[in-house]
Amino acid sequence: MENRIMIKYIVITSIFDPTEAVVAFSKMKDYRLIVVGDRKSPEDWNCKNVDYISVLQQEKLHFKLATVLPYNHYCRKMLGYLKAMQNGANYIIDTDDDNIPKINWRFPKFEGKYDCITKGEGFVNIYQLYTKQKIWPRGLPLKLINTQFELEKKIEIKECKVGIWQGLADEDPDVDAIYRLTNDKACYFEEREPVVCGQSIISPFNTQNTIIRKELFVLMYLPTYVTFRFTDILRGLVAQPIMWLYGYQLGFVNATVVQKRNPHDYMKDFISEIPMYEYCDNVVKLVTNSISKSESIETNLYNAYNALLKEGIVCELELKVLATWLMDIKSISDANDGVN
C-alpha cells in the first residue's frame, strides 16, 4: 500500500522574494513545494507551482501550533511540515532558500546495502569521508575538531534501514561560526557512495538538504525556545537515539546542493551557537537515558525534552510548544485515518 503513491513534499521558510533555490525546487517533477512565510516576507510573494503559506493563511490552518509559535522565527517552518503531513506526504524534504539543487539532486532508497560505520561509538566528523580539508559540521563537539576519526577503516557494507538522509552542501557547507571566523574557506566535497551511521554513531545533521520518512515525521519538531543556531542541531541530537530504538539509522549522501549563503554576522552566529558548544555532548546521554523501546515515539520525544528541561537545556515553554506539536500531529493522523 505504501508504494501505491509516493507523495514527496519539499518545505522551505523564507523572508525573501522567490530565490534561485526556491524557483529551482518549484520546477522539480514528482515533488510538491511548500514555502512558509513570516511577518518579514514580502506581502506580494508569489511563485508558480508553490503552495505559499502567508502569515494570514497560517492563522486559518486550524493548527494549534500556529497560535503558540513566535513570529519572525525559523520554527514557523513546522507549519509547513504539518501541512505536508495533512496532505498525505510519505516523505518530507527539509531545505532552505539559499540551497540551490544540482542536476544530481536526489536521495537514495531508504532500505538497502550501504557503507555503514560499524566500529566505535559517539560523535564522528562525517566530513572526513568527503574531503581532506580540515572542516567539521556544526554541532560537532569542539574537543573533537582536531580528531582524525579514520572512518574508512570502520566501514563495512551492511543492510541498512535509513530513517533520515542528509545531503551535503558544496561551497558554503554547514559549519559553525568558529570555522568561519578562523578560516571560512569554501569547500567542495568529493563524491563517494552513501554512508550510514551505525547505531551508537552520532553525527550532527541539519535542515538544509534532508529527507525524512513518514514513520519519523514526529521527530521533525524544531526546538523553539533555544537559539537559532542550536535549534536544528538539537533536533538532530534528540532524534538519533530515538531512531535507534526503532531500528532506524542516519545516512549521508554527496553534496547535491550548492549553498549561496544568505548574509550572516559571524559573531552573532557564534553567540547563538554557545549553547550548542556547551550542551551537545550531554544531550545525547540525557536523551538516551530517558527513552524506552516500550514507549511510543511521541512519548519518547516528550520524555527526552523533559529530561533536557530538568538539566536547564530547554525551558518550560519548550514543553508547551512540543505538546501542541504532538497534539496537531495526532489530529492530522486521526483525520487521515478517517479519510482512508
DRENDO-1510 file (C-alpha; in Angstrom, 1 decimal, always signed):
<recs>
REC; n; res; u; v; w
REC; 1; MET; +0.0; +0.0; +0.0 .
REC; 2; GLU; +2.9; +2.4; +0.8 .
REC; 3; ASN; +4.3; +2.0; -2.7 .
REC; 4; ARG; +0.9; +2.9; -4.3 .
REC; 5; ILE; +1.6; +6.7; -4.3 .
REC; 6; MET; +4.8; +8.2; -3.1 .
REC; 7; ILE; +4.0; +11.8; -2.1 .
REC; 8; LYS; +7.1; +13.9; -1.6 .
REC; 9; TYR; +7.0; +17.4; -0.2 .
REC; 10; ILE; +9.8; +20.0; +0.0 .
REC; 11; VAL; +9.4; +22.5; +2.8 .
REC; 12; ILE; +11.2; +25.9; +3.0 .
REC; 13; THR; +10.7; +29.0; +5.0 .
REC; 14; SER; +11.7; +32.4; +3.6 .
REC; 15; ILE; +11.5; +36.1; +4.2 .
REC; 16; PHE; +12.8; +37.0; +0.7 .
REC; 17; ASP; +11.2; +37.1; -2.7 .
REC; 18; PRO; +11.5; +33.8; -4.5 .
REC; 19; THR; +15.2; +32.9; -4.6 .
REC; 20; GLU; +17.1; +30.9; -7.2 .
REC; 21; ALA; +16.8; +27.9; -5.0 .
REC; 22; VAL; +13.1; +28.3; -4.5 .
REC; 23; VAL; +12.5; +28.6; -8.2 .
REC; 24; ALA; +14.6; +25.6; -8.9 .
REC; 25; PHE; +12.8; +23.4; -6.4 .
REC; 26; SER; +9.4; +24.6; -7.7 .
REC; 27; LYS; +10.3; +23.0; -11.1 .
REC; 28; MET; +11.1; +19.6; -9.6 .
REC; 29; LYS; +8.9; +16.9; -11.1 .
REC; 30; ASP; +7.3; +14.4; -8.6 .
REC; 31; TYR; +7.8; +16.9; -5.7 .
REC; 32; ARG; +5.4; +19.4; -4.2 .
REC; 33; LEU; +6.8; +22.6; -2.7 .
REC; 34; ILE; +5.6; +24.4; +0.4 .
REC; 35; VAL; +7.1; +27.8; +1.3 .
REC; 36; VAL; +6.2; +29.2; +4.8 .
REC; 37; GLY; +6.2; +33.0; +5.1 .
REC; 38; ASP; +6.7; +35.2; +8.1 .
REC; 39; ARG; +6.0; +38.8; +9.0 .
REC; 40; LYS; +9.2; +39.9; +7.2 .
REC; 41; SER; +8.2; +38.2; +4.0 .
REC; 42; PRO; +7.0; +40.3; +1.0 .
REC; 43; GLU; +3.3; +40.8; +1.0 .
REC; 44; ASP; +3.1; +40.0; -2.7 .
REC; 45; TRP; +5.2; +36.8; -2.5 .
REC; 46; ASN; +4.3; +34.6; -5.4 .
REC; 47; CYS; +6.0; +31.7; -7.3 .
REC; 48; LYS; +4.5; +29.3; -9.8 .
REC; 49; ASN; +4.0; +25.7; -8.5 .
REC; 50; VAL; +4.5; +26.7; -4.9 .
REC; 51; ASP; +2.0; +26.4; -2.1 .
REC; 52; TYR; +2.8; +29.6; -0.2 .
REC; 53; ILE; +1.5; +29.9; +3.3 .
REC; 54; SER; +1.4; +33.5; +4.3 .
REC; 55; VAL; +1.1; +34.7; +8.0 .
REC; 56; LEU; -2.6; +35.3; +7.3 .
REC; 57; GLN; -3.1; +31.9; +5.9 .
REC; 58; GLN; -1.2; +30.3; +8.7 .
REC; 59; GLU; -3.8; +31.6; +11.1 .
REC; 60; LYS; -6.5; +29.8; +9.1 .
REC; 61; LEU; -4.8; +26.4; +9.0 .
REC; 62; HIS; -6.5; +25.3; +12.2 .
REC; 63; PHE; -3.2; +24.0; +13.6 .
REC; 64; LYS; -3.0; +24.9; +17.3 .
REC; 65; LEU; +0.8; +25.2; +16.7 .
REC; 66; ALA; +0.2; +28.4; +14.7 .
REC; 67; THR; -1.0; +30.1; +17.9 .
REC; 68; VAL; +1.9; +29.3; +20.1 .
REC; 69; LEU; +4.9; +29.8; +17.7 .
REC; 70; PRO; +6.7; +33.1; +17.8 .
REC; 71; TYR; +6.8; +35.2; +14.7 .
REC; 72; ASN; +10.0; +36.1; +12.8 .
REC; 73; HIS; +11.4; +32.7; +13.8 .
REC; 74; TYR; +12.6; +29.7; +11.8 .
REC; 75; CYS; +10.4; +27.4; +13.8 .
REC; 76; ARG; +7.4; +28.6; +11.9 .
REC; 77; LYS; +8.7; +26.2; +9.2 .
REC; 78; MET; +6.9; +23.5; +11.3 .
REC; 79; LEU; +3.6; +24.7; +10.0 .
REC; 80; GLY; +4.8; +23.6; +6.5 .
REC; 81; TYR; +5.7; +20.2; +7.9 .
REC; 82; LEU; +2.2; +19.9; +9.3 .
REC; 83; LYS; +0.6; +21.0; +6.0 .
REC; 84; ALA; +2.6; +18.3; +4.2 .
REC; 85; MET; +1.5; +15.7; +6.7 .
REC; 86; GLN; -2.1; +16.8; +6.3 .
REC; 87; ASN; -1.7; +16.4; +2.5 .
REC; 88; GLY; -0.6; +12.8; +2.9 .
REC; 89; ALA; +3.2; +13.2; +2.5 .
REC; 90; ASN; +5.2; +10.0; +2.6 .
REC; 91; TYR; +8.5; +11.9; +2.7 .
REC; 92; ILE; +9.4; +15.5; +3.6 .
REC; 93; ILE; +12.5; +17.2; +2.4 .
REC; 94; ASP; +13.8; +19.9; +4.6 .
REC; 95; THR; +15.9; +22.6; +2.8 .
REC; 96; ASP; +16.5; +26.4; +2.8 .
REC; 97; ASP; +16.0; +29.2; +0.3 .
REC; 98; ASP; +19.8; +29.5; -0.3 .
REC; 99; ASN; +20.5; +25.9; -1.1 .
REC; 100; ILE; +20.5; +25.5; -4.9 .
REC; 101; PRO; +19.9; +21.9; -6.1 .
REC; 102; LYS; +22.4; +20.4; -8.5 .
REC; 103; ILE; +21.4; +18.3; -11.5 .
REC; 104; ASN; +22.1; +15.2; -9.5 .
REC; 105; TRP; +19.8; +16.3; -6.6 .
REC; 106; ARG; +18.2; +13.1; -5.3 .
REC; 107; PHE; +18.3; +10.8; -2.3 .
REC; 108; PRO; +18.9; +7.0; -2.2 .
REC; 109; LYS; +16.4; +4.4; -1.2 .
REC; 110; PHE; +15.8; +4.2; +2.5 .
REC; 111; GLU; +16.5; +0.4; +2.7 .
REC; 112; GLY; +19.3; -1.5; +1.1 .
REC; 113; LYS; +23.0; -2.4; +1.4 .
REC; 114; TYR; +25.2; +0.6; +2.1 .
REC; 115; ASP; +28.6; +1.5; +3.5 .
REC; 116; CYS; +28.0; +1.6; +7.2 .
REC; 117; ILE; +30.2; +2.9; +10.0 .
REC; 118; THR; +30.1; -0.1; +12.4 .
REC; 119; LYS; +33.0; +0.4; +14.7 .
REC; 120; GLY; +33.1; +2.8; +17.6 .
REC; 121; GLU; +30.5; +5.0; +19.3 .
REC; 122; GLY; +29.8; +8.6; +19.9 .
REC; 123; PHE; +30.3; +11.6; +17.7 .
REC; 124; VAL; +32.2; +11.4; +14.4 .
REC; 125; ASN; +33.2; +14.1; +11.8 .
REC; 126; ILE; +31.4; +12.8; +8.8 .
REC; 127; TYR; +33.0; +15.4; +6.6 .
REC; 128; GLN; +36.3; +13.5; +6.8 .
REC; 129; LEU; +34.8; +10.9; +4.5 .
REC; 130; TYR; +34.2; +13.5; +1.8 .
REC; 131; THR; +37.2; +15.8; +2.0 .
REC; 132; LYS; +40.8; +16.1; +3.3 .
REC; 133; GLN; +40.2; +19.7; +4.1 .
REC; 134; LYS; +40.1; +20.5; +7.9 .
REC; 135; ILE; +36.4; +21.2; +8.3 .
REC; 136; TRP; +33.7; +19.9; +10.6 .
REC; 137; PRO; +29.9; +20.1; +10.8 .
REC; 138; ARG; +28.1; +22.5; +13.0 .
REC; 139; GLY; +27.3; +20.6; +16.2 .
REC; 140; LEU; +30.5; +18.5; +16.4 .
REC; 141; PRO; +31.8; +18.9; +20.0 .
REC; 142; LEU; +34.7; +21.3; +19.9 .
REC; 143; LYS; +37.0; +18.9; +21.7 .
REC; 144; LEU; +36.8; +16.7; +18.6 .
REC; 145; ILE; +37.6; +19.2; +15.8 .
REC; 146; ASN; +41.3; +18.0; +15.7 .
REC; 147; THR; +40.5; +14.3; +15.9 .
REC; 148; GLN; +41.3; +12.1; +12.9 .
REC; 149; PHE; +38.5; +9.5; +13.0 .
REC; 150; GLU; +39.9; +7.2; +10.2 .
REC; 151; LEU; +36.3; +6.3; +9.3 .
REC; 152; GLU; +37.1; +4.4; +6.2 .
REC; 153; LYS; +38.7; +1.7; +8.4 .
REC; 154; LYS; +35.5; +1.4; +10.4 .
REC; 155; ILE; +33.1; +0.9; +7.4 .
REC; 156; GLU; +31.6; -2.4; +6.2 .
REC; 157; ILE; +28.7; -3.0; +3.7 .
REC; 158; LYS; +25.6; -3.8; +5.6 .
REC; 159; GLU; +21.8; -4.0; +5.1 .
REC; 160; CYS; +20.6; -0.7; +6.5 .
REC; 161; LYS; +17.2; +0.8; +7.4 .
REC; 162; VAL; +17.7; +4.6; +7.0 .
REC; 163; GLY; +15.2; +6.9; +8.6 .
REC; 164; ILE; +16.8; +10.2; +7.6 .
REC; 165; TRP; +19.2; +11.0; +4.7 .
REC; 166; GLN; +21.3; +14.2; +5.0 .
REC; 167; GLY; +22.7; +15.5; +1.8 .
REC; 168; LEU; +25.9; +17.7; +1.9 .
REC; 169; ALA; +26.2; +21.2; +0.5 .
REC; 170; ASP; +29.1; +22.5; -1.6 .
REC; 171; GLU; +30.7; +25.9; -1.5 .
REC; 172; ASP; +29.4; +27.1; +1.9 .
REC; 173; PRO; +28.5; +23.9; +3.8 .
REC; 174; ASP; +27.0; +23.7; +7.3 .
REC; 175; VAL; +29.9; +24.6; +9.6 .
REC; 176; ASP; +30.0; +26.5; +12.9 .
REC; 177; ALA; +31.0; +30.2; +13.4 .
REC; 178; ILE; +34.4; +29.2; +14.8 .
REC; 179; TYR; +35.2; +27.7; +11.4 .
REC; 180; ARG; +34.0; +30.8; +9.6 .
REC; 181; LEU; +35.8; +33.2; +12.0 .
REC; 182; THR; +39.1; +31.4; +11.8 .
REC; 183; ASN; +39.1; +30.0; +8.2 .
REC; 184; ASP; +36.0; +30.5; +6.1 .
REC; 185; LYS; +37.5; +28.6; +3.2 .
REC; 186; ALA; +34.9; +27.3; +0.7 .
REC; 187; CYS; +34.6; +23.5; +0.5 .
REC; 188; TYR; +33.7; +21.3; -2.5 .
REC; 189; PHE; +33.2; +17.8; -1.3 .
REC; 190; GLU; +34.5; +14.7; -3.1 .
REC; 191; GLU; +31.9; +12.2; -4.3 .
REC; 192; ARG; +31.6; +8.8; -2.7 .
REC; 193; GLU; +28.9; +6.1; -2.1 .
REC; 194; PRO; +26.3; +6.9; +0.5 .
REC; 195; VAL; +27.4; +6.2; +4.1 .
REC; 196; VAL; +25.2; +5.2; +7.0 .
REC; 197; CYS; +25.9; +5.8; +10.7 .
REC; 198; GLY; +25.6; +2.6; +12.7 .
REC; 199; GLN; +23.7; +2.6; +16.0 .
REC; 200; SER; +25.6; +4.5; +18.6 .
REC; 201; ILE; +27.5; +6.5; +15.9 .
REC; 202; ILE; +26.4; +10.1; +16.1 .
REC; 203; SER; +26.7; +12.9; +13.6 .
REC; 204; PRO; +25.1; +16.3; +13.7 .
REC; 205; PHE; +22.6; +16.9; +10.9 .
REC; 206; ASN; +20.6; +19.9; +9.9 .
REC; 207; THR; +17.5; +21.2; +7.9 .
REC; 208; GLN; +19.4; +22.2; +4.8 .
REC; 209; ASN; +19.2; +19.2; +2.5 .
REC; 210; THR; +17.5; +16.4; +4.4 .
REC; 211; ILE; +14.8; +13.9; +3.7 .
REC; 212; ILE; +12.7; +12.2; +6.4 .
REC; 213; ARG; +10.4; +9.2; +6.1 .
REC; 214; LYS; +6.9; +9.3; +7.3 .
REC; 215; GLU; +7.5; +7.0; +10.3 .
REC; 216; LEU; +9.7; +9.6; +11.8 .
REC; 217; PHE; +7.8; +12.8; +11.0 .
REC; 218; VAL; +7.2; +13.4; +14.7 .
REC; 219; LEU; +10.9; +13.9; +15.2 .
REC; 220; MET; +10.9; +16.9; +12.9 .
REC; 221; TYR; +10.0; +19.1; +15.9 .
REC; 222; LEU; +12.2; +22.2; +15.9 .
REC; 223; PRO; +13.0; +23.4; +19.4 .
REC; 224; THR; +11.5; +26.9; +19.6 .
REC; 225; TYR; +13.0; +28.4; +22.7 .
REC; 226; VAL; +16.6; +27.7; +22.1 .
REC; 227; THR; +18.9; +29.9; +20.0 .
REC; 228; PHE; +18.5; +29.9; +16.2 .
REC; 229; ARG; +21.9; +28.3; +15.5 .
REC; 230; PHE; +21.1; +25.5; +18.0 .
REC; 231; THR; +17.6; +24.6; +17.0 .
REC; 232; ASP; +18.1; +22.1; +14.1 .
REC; 233; ILE; +21.2; +20.7; +15.7 .
REC; 234; LEU; +19.4; +20.0; +18.9 .
REC; 235; ARG; +16.6; +18.4; +16.9 .
REC; 236; GLY; +19.0; +16.0; +15.3 .
REC; 237; LEU; +20.8; +15.1; +18.5 .
REC; 238; VAL; +17.4; +14.3; +20.2 .
REC; 239; ALA; +16.2; +12.3; +17.2 .
REC; 240; GLN; +19.1; +9.9; +16.7 .
REC; 241; PRO; +18.8; +7.9; +20.0 .
REC; 242; ILE; +15.1; +7.7; +19.5 .
REC; 243; MET; +15.6; +6.5; +15.9 .
REC; 244; TRP; +17.9; +3.7; +17.1 .
REC; 245; LEU; +15.2; +2.3; +19.4 .
REC; 246; TYR; +13.0; +1.5; +16.3 .
REC; 247; GLY; +15.9; +0.3; +14.1 .
REC; 248; TYR; +16.4; +3.4; +12.0 .
REC; 249; GLN; +19.7; +5.0; +11.0 .
REC; 250; LEU; +21.0; +8.3; +9.8 .
REC; 251; GLY; +22.6; +8.3; +6.3 .
REC; 252; PHE; +24.7; +10.8; +4.4 .
REC; 253; VAL; +25.0; +11.4; +0.6 .
REC; 254; ASN; +27.1; +13.6; -1.7 .
REC; 255; ALA; +26.8; +17.3; -1.9 .
REC; 256; THR; +23.7; +17.7; -4.1 .
REC; 257; VAL; +23.1; +21.4; -3.4 .
REC; 258; VAL; +25.3; +24.5; -3.6 .
REC; 259; GLN; +24.7; +26.8; -0.8 .
REC; 260; LYS; +24.9; +30.5; -1.7 .
REC; 261; ARG; +24.5; +31.6; +1.9 .
REC; 262; ASN; +22.3; +34.4; +2.9 .
REC; 263; PRO; +24.2; +37.3; +4.7 .
REC; 264; HIS; +25.2; +36.4; +8.3 .
REC; 265; ASP; +27.1; +38.2; +11.1 .
REC; 266; TYR; +29.6; +35.6; +12.2 .
REC; 267; MET; +29.9; +37.0; +15.7 .
REC; 268; LYS; +26.2; +36.9; +16.1 .
REC; 269; ASP; +26.2; +33.3; +14.9 .
REC; 270; PHE; +29.0; +32.5; +17.4 .
REC; 271; ILE; +26.9; +33.9; +20.3 .
REC; 272; SER; +23.9; +32.0; +19.1 .
REC; 273; GLU; +26.0; +28.8; +19.0 .
REC; 274; ILE; +27.3; +29.0; +22.5 .
REC; 275; PRO; +24.6; +26.7; +24.0 .
REC; 276; MET; +25.4; +24.2; +21.2 .
REC; 277; TYR; +29.0; +24.1; +22.2 .
REC; 278; GLU; +28.1; +23.8; +25.8 .
REC; 279; TYR; +25.4; +21.1; +25.7 .
REC; 280; CYS; +25.9; +18.9; +22.6 .
REC; 281; ASP; +27.9; +16.2; +24.3 .
REC; 282; ASN; +25.4; +15.9; +27.2 .
REC; 283; VAL; +22.2; +16.0; +25.1 .
REC; 284; VAL; +22.7; +12.5; +23.6 .
REC; 285; LYS; +23.4; +11.0; +27.1 .
REC; 286; LEU; +20.3; +12.6; +28.6 .
REC; 287; VAL; +18.1; +11.6; +25.8 .
REC; 288; THR; +19.4; +8.0; +25.8 .
REC; 289; ASN; +18.7; +7.6; +29.5 .
REC; 290; SER; +15.2; +9.0; +29.2 .
REC; 291; ILE; +13.7; +6.9; +26.5 .
REC; 292; SER; +12.4; +3.3; +26.2 .
REC; 293; LYS; +11.6; +0.9; +23.4 .
REC; 294; SER; +8.3; +0.0; +25.2 .
REC; 295; GLU; +7.1; +3.6; +24.7 .
REC; 296; SER; +5.7; +5.3; +21.6 .
REC; 297; ILE; +7.9; +7.6; +19.5 .
REC; 298; GLU; +5.7; +10.5; +20.7 .
REC; 299; THR; +6.1; +9.7; +24.4 .
REC; 300; ASN; +9.9; +9.2; +23.9 .
REC; 301; LEU; +10.2; +12.6; +22.3 .
REC; 302; TYR; +8.3; +14.3; +25.1 .
REC; 303; ASN; +10.3; +12.4; +27.7 .
REC; 304; ALA; +13.6; +13.4; +26.0 .
REC; 305; TYR; +12.7; +17.1; +26.2 .
REC; 306; ASN; +11.5; +16.7; +29.7 .
REC; 307; ALA; +15.0; +15.4; +30.6 .
REC; 308; LEU; +16.6; +18.4; +28.9 .
REC; 309; LEU; +14.3; +20.7; +30.9 .
REC; 310; LYS; +15.4; +19.2; +34.1 .
REC; 311; GLU; +19.0; +20.0; +33.2 .
REC; 312; GLY; +18.2; +23.5; +32.1 .
REC; 313; ILE; +19.0; +23.0; +28.4 .
REC; 314; VAL; +15.4; +23.9; +27.4 .
REC; 315; CYS; +12.8; +25.9; +29.2 .
REC; 316; GLU; +9.2; +25.1; +30.3 .
REC; 317; LEU; +7.8; +26.9; +27.3 .
REC; 318; GLU; +9.5; +24.4; +25.1 .
REC; 319; LEU; +7.5; +21.6; +26.5 .
REC; 320; LYS; +4.2; +23.5; +25.9 .
REC; 321; VAL; +5.1; +24.0; +22.3 .
REC; 322; LEU; +6.2; +20.4; +21.9 .
REC; 323; ALA; +2.9; +19.2; +23.4 .
REC; 324; THR; +1.0; +21.4; +20.9 .
REC; 325; TRP; +3.0; +19.9; +18.0 .
REC; 326; LEU; +2.2; +16.4; +19.2 .
REC; 327; MET; -1.5; +17.3; +19.5 .
REC; 328; ASP; -1.6; +18.6; +16.0 .
REC; 329; ILE; +0.1; +15.5; +14.6 .
REC; 330; LYS; -2.4; +13.3; +16.4 .
REC; 331; SER; -5.3; +15.3; +14.9 .
REC; 332; ILE; -3.8; +15.0; +11.4 .
REC; 333; SER; -3.3; +11.3; +11.9 .
REC; 334; ASP; -6.8; +10.8; +13.1 .
REC; 335; ALA; -8.3; +12.8; +10.3 .
REC; 336; ASN; -6.2; +11.0; +7.6 .
REC; 337; ASP; -7.2; +7.6; +9.1 .
REC; 338; GLY; -10.8; +8.7; +8.9 .
REC; 339; VAL; -10.4; +9.5; +5.2 .
REC; 340; ASN; -8.7; +6.2; +4.5 .
</recs>
